[in-house]
């Protein structure tokens, strides 16, 4: 399945420039920094906070929830 990616492009509206990014509380200690935006309609966006110029990965909220469940159960 093709998933859209979104670049940090201030000329586009309603996309990640409107995202409210938050850093994972588990990222800082290892230096593997991930940020998530959950305020965008119908998607969760994930990006590398060390290089925000790279495109963000966009997934459906249900896919993100399934991923988090897998992490919590140490299946991922």
C-alpha positions as CSV (number, residue, x, y, z in Angstrom):
1,X,0.0,0.0,0.0
2,X,1.3,3.4,-0.9
3,X,1.5,5.8,2.0
4,X,1.7,9.5,1.4
5,X,4.7,11.4,2.7
6,X,4.6,15.1,3.5
7,X,7.4,17.5,3.1
8,X,8.0,20.5,5.2
9,X,6.6,22.9,2.7
10,X,5.2,26.1,4.0
11,X,3.3,26.8,0.8
12,X,1.0,23.8,1.3
13,X,-2.0,24.2,3.6
14,X,-3.4,21.7,6.1
15,X,-0.3,19.5,6.0
16,X,2.6,19.0,8.4
17,X,3.5,22.7,8.7
18,X,0.2,22.8,10.6
19,X,1.2,19.8,12.6
20,X,1.8,20.1,16.4
21,X,4.8,17.9,16.8
22,X,5.7,16.3,20.1
23,X,8.9,14.3,20.9
24,X,8.7,10.8,22.3
25,X,9.6,10.8,26.0
26,X,11.7,7.7,25.2
27,X,13.7,9.3,22.4
28,X,16.1,11.6,24.2
29,X,18.1,9.1,26.2
30,X,19.2,7.1,23.1
31,X,19.5,10.1,20.8
32,X,17.0,8.3,18.4
33,X,14.6,11.2,18.3
34,X,11.1,10.6,16.9
35,X,8.3,13.2,16.8
36,X,4.6,12.5,16.3
37,X,1.8,14.8,15.2
38,X,-1.7,13.6,16.1
39,X,-3.6,16.8,15.3
40,X,-3.9,16.3,11.6
41,X,-7.3,15.0,10.3
42,X,-7.3,11.3,9.5
43,X,-3.6,10.7,10.0
44,X,-0.7,10.5,12.4
45,X,2.6,11.9,11.1
46,X,5.9,10.7,12.3
47,X,9.3,12.4,11.6
48,X,13.0,12.3,12.6
49,X,13.4,15.3,14.9
50,X,17.1,15.4,14.1
51,X,16.4,16.1,10.4
52,X,13.0,17.8,10.1
53,X,13.7,18.7,6.4
54,X,13.1,15.0,5.5
55,X,9.5,14.0,4.6
56,X,7.3,12.8,7.5
57,X,5.7,9.4,7.4
58,X,1.9,9.5,7.5
59,X,-0.2,6.6,8.7
60,X,-3.8,6.1,9.6
61,X,-4.7,6.5,13.3
62,X,-5.6,2.8,13.6
63,X,-2.2,1.8,12.1
64,X,-0.4,4.0,14.6
65,X,-2.4,2.6,17.5
66,X,-1.6,-1.0,16.4
67,X,2.1,0.0,16.2
68,X,2.0,1.5,19.7
69,X,0.3,-1.7,21.0
70,X,3.0,-3.8,19.4
71,X,5.8,-1.6,21.0
72,X,4.1,-1.9,24.4
73,X,3.9,-5.7,24.0
74,X,7.5,-5.7,22.8
75,X,6.4,-7.3,19.5
76,X,7.9,-4.7,17.3
